[in-house]
């Protein structure tokens, strides 16, 4: 899976790493939600998921 980043050349390596980690975590959460909402729940908007 590719992670597209728009990073300034000025950014330190640490900033870049953190930005990529955030993107990867967000992607993982999206994937997890997609699996969890498989089947009948797929058409329910996210706001109506149980807490």
SETOR-742006 format. One record per residue (C-alpha): residue number from 0; residue in one letter; x, y, z. Coordinates in nm, 3 decimals. Layout:
REM SETOR-742006
<pos NUM; code A; X X; Y Y; Z Z>
...
This chain:
REM SETOR-742006
<pos 0; code X; X 0.000; Y 0.000; Z 0.000>
<pos 1; code X; X 0.135; Y 0.343; Z -0.089>
<pos 2; code X; X 0.123; Y 0.639; Z 0.148>
<pos 3; code X; X 0.124; Y 0.967; Z -0.038>
<pos 4; code X; X 0.283; Y 1.247; Z 0.157>
<pos 5; code X; X 0.329; Y 1.614; Z 0.080>
<pos 6; code X; X 0.631; Y 1.701; Z 0.291>
<pos 7; code X; X 0.844; Y 2.015; Z 0.274>
<pos 8; code X; X 1.211; Y 1.956; Z 0.204>
<pos 9; code X; X 1.281; Y 2.168; Z 0.514>
<pos 10; code X; X 1.113; Y 1.921; Z 0.748>
<pos 11; code X; X 1.337; Y 1.730; Z 0.983>
<pos 12; code X; X 1.345; Y 1.351; Z 0.955>
<pos 13; code X; X 1.160; Y 1.323; Z 1.284>
<pos 14; code X; X 0.876; Y 1.543; Z 1.159>
<pos 15; code X; X 0.855; Y 1.338; Z 0.842>
<pos 16; code X; X 0.851; Y 1.010; Z 1.038>
<pos 17; code X; X 0.576; Y 1.138; Z 1.266>
<pos 18; code X; X 0.368; Y 1.257; Z 0.971>
<pos 19; code X; X 0.401; Y 0.917; Z 0.802>
<pos 20; code X; X 0.312; Y 0.735; Z 1.126>
<pos 21; code X; X -0.001; Y 0.946; Z 1.163>
<pos 22; code X; X -0.104; Y 0.869; Z 0.805>
<pos 23; code X; X -0.042; Y 0.497; Z 0.856>
<pos 24; code X; X -0.239; Y 0.489; Z 1.182>
<pos 25; code X; X -0.530; Y 0.673; Z 1.018>
<pos 26; code X; X -0.521; Y 0.426; Z 0.730>
<pos 27; code X; X -0.521; Y 0.131; Z 0.973>
<pos 28; code X; X -0.820; Y 0.276; Z 1.157>
<pos 29; code X; X -1.006; Y 0.317; Z 0.827>
<pos 30; code X; X -0.926; Y -0.042; Z 0.727>
<pos 31; code X; X -1.036; Y -0.169; Z 1.069>
<pos 32; code X; X -1.364; Y 0.023; Z 1.044>
<pos 33; code X; X -1.421; Y -0.113; Z 0.694>
<pos 34; code X; X -1.380; Y -0.471; Z 0.817>
<pos 35; code X; X -1.590; Y -0.410; Z 1.126>
<pos 36; code X; X -1.871; Y -0.254; Z 0.922>
<pos 37; code X; X -1.883; Y -0.540; Z 0.672>
<pos 38; code X; X -2.218; Y -0.686; Z 0.570>
<pos 39; code X; X -2.542; Y -0.522; Z 0.685>
<pos 40; code X; X -2.374; Y -0.238; Z 0.877>
<pos 41; code X; X -2.195; Y -0.113; Z 0.566>
<pos 42; code X; X -2.473; Y 0.129; Z 0.470>
<pos 43; code X; X -2.512; Y 0.279; Z 0.817>
<pos 44; code X; X -2.342; Y 0.619; Z 0.853>
<pos 45; code X; X -2.048; Y 0.620; Z 1.099>
<pos 46; code X; X -2.238; Y 0.843; Z 1.346>
<pos 47; code X; X -2.491; Y 0.569; Z 1.413>
<pos 48; code X; X -2.232; Y 0.308; Z 1.514>
<pos 49; code X; X -2.266; Y 0.191; Z 1.875>
<pos 50; code X; X -2.027; Y 0.358; Z 2.118>
